[in-house]
Amino acid sequence: MGAVRTADRVPGDRAPKQDRSRATRQRLLEAAVACLAEHGWAGSTVSVVAERAGVSRGAAQHHFPTREDLFTAAVEYVAEERSTALRAVFPEGAAGDRQAVVAALVDLYTGPLFRAALHLWVAASDEEPLRPRVTELEARVGRETHRIAVQLLGADESRPGVRETVQGLLDMARGLGLANLLTDDGARRERVVAQWAALLEDALR
């Protein structure tokens, strides 16, 4: 009977352990993005991230054996979170409010995720082992963002020039994000968003 009771407890014991493991992983990912955004690649070691997350270095390396594993996973994780948040802003579609869509897309490039991703891109230009992983990550994030933009804008990409118009919007948003790294350019950004929304109304009608 004792053996049966022990066996019965195993699934219950395993679930909290799995929950703790997921929570530790999430803390590490969020800490990695914050460190990368604040300190850049050179200042963001596994030890620094582990300390910020409140876990041991060994626990961090259990989840992410290498520094590259940790930081590429961190940026991908937050990118997915931001994509989910963007969809949540328009749970039933954008209802034709293209200016709101443009503003929401621009917001994707003006927060800590973009700053962290930028540091990762710069590091990848010098770190050969990191480059293919970041290139592949950026391609996946870019495709997903483009797909969301097309859906929210109600864009018909079968029409000539529409795909390029949507991509131009995302490239513009990235440029505004770069400008925002040095100064808060909110007032000019609002005017640019309004103008792009007007241009999109003409281009996508």
N, C-alpha and C positions, 0 to 999 in steps of 0.2 A: 504493500500500500504506500509505504514511504517513497518508493521509486516512482510510483504513479503521480503522487503529489508533486515531486520534484519536476517531473516531466511537464506536468500541467502548468508549472510556474514559468517554464522557459519562455514561451511566447510573450507572456506579460513582462518578463524581465528584459527581453530583447527589445521590445517596443520603446521603453524609455531610453535605453542605450542608443537606439537609432535616432530618437528625437534629439538627444544630447549631441550626437555626432553631427546631425544636420544643423543644429543651432551653432555649434562650434565652427562649422564650415561657413555658415552665413556671416558670422562675426568676422572671420578672417577675410572673406571677400570684401565686406564693407570697409574694414580697416585698411585693406590694401588699396582700395580706390582712394580713400581719404588721404593716406600717406603719399600716394603717387601725385595726387592733385596738389598737396601742400609742399612736398619735399622733392618732387621729381624722381627720376629713376635712380640717380646716384645716392640719394638719401633714403631710399625705400628698400631696406634689406628685410629678409625674412624675420630676423630678430626684432626689428622695429615694429613690423606689422604684428607679430605675435604679442609683443608687449602691449600694443594699443588694443588688441582684441582681448587681452586678459587671458591668454593661453600660453603654454610653454612652447619653446621652439620645436621640441620634439613632436608635440601635437600638431603644430603647423605643418611640419614636414611629413607627418603621417597622411594628412589630407592632400598636400601638394609637395611632392618630392623635390621639385626644383623651384627656383625663384621665377623662372619663365612660366612654369605651370600656374603658379599663384597669380601672377599679374595678368596674364592673358585670360584666365578664368574669371578674375575679378572684373575686368572691363566688360567681358561678355555678359556676366551676370547682371551688372547694373544696366547695360544696354537693353537686356531683355526686360528688366523691371521698368525702364523708361518707356519702352514700346508698349508694355501693358498699361502703364499710366496714361499714355497718349490715347490709346483706344478707350480707356475709361472716361476721358474727357468728353468723348462723343460716343456714348454707348449705343445710341440709336442712329448713328451717322451724323454728319455735320449739318444736315438740313439746309445745304446751300450757303452756309456762312463761311465763305472761303477766307475772309480776313481772319476769322478765329482760327481756322486751320493753319494758315500761314504763320500766325503768331505762335501757335502751339509748336509747330515744327521748328521755328527759330529758337524757342525756349530750350529745345533739345540740345542746342549747341552753345548755350550760355551758362551751363551749370558745371558742377564739379566733375561729372562724367566726361564732358568734352575736354576739360583741362587734364584729367588723368589720361585719357586716350591720346592726347597730344604728346604728353611726356613719353608714353609708350611708343608712339610713332618715331619720335626723335631718337629714343634709345635703339629702336629697331634699325635705324639707318646706320648705326655703328656696330651693333651686336649681331653678328651673322647668325648665331643660333636662334635669335629671337625673330629675325626678319620674316621668314616664311609663315610663322604662326600669326604674327600681327597682320601680315598681308591678307592671309586667309580670313582672319577674324574681321578685318575692316570690310572685306568683300561681302561677308555674310550680313554684317550689321547694315551695310549700305543697301543691300538688296531688300532687307526687311523694311528699312525706313522708306525706301522708294515705294514698296508695295503698299505700305500704310498710307503714304501720301496720295497715291493714285486712288485708293479706296475713298479716303476722306474728301478728296477734291472732286470725286465723281468724274475723273478724267478718262477719256476714251483713247487709249494708246494705239488703237488701230488707225487713228487719223494721223496723217503726216505731221511731224513736228511736236506732237503732244508729249511723247516720251522725253524729248530733249527739253521741253518747257518745264516739265516736272523736275528733271534732273538739274536744270538751271536754278530752280527754286532752292533745291537742297544745297547746291554749291554756294548760292548766295547766303543761305543760312549759316553755312560753315564759315564763310568769310566774316559775317557779323559776329560769330562766336570768337574768331581770332581777334577782331578789333576789341571785343569785350574783355580780353585777357589783361589788357593794360589799363583801360579806363572804363568806367560805367558809361556806356554810350546809349542809354535807354531812350533818350529823346529822339536822336537820329534814327534809332532802330524802329521806333514806332512809325515814323514817316516812311521809312523804306518798306515796312510791312504793309502799310496802307497802299503804297504805290504798286507793290507786287500783287496785292490782292486785286487791284483794279486791272492790271495787265492780264492776270489769269482769267478774270471774267470775260475778257475779250478773246483770249487765246483758246479757252476751253468751251466756249458756248457752241 
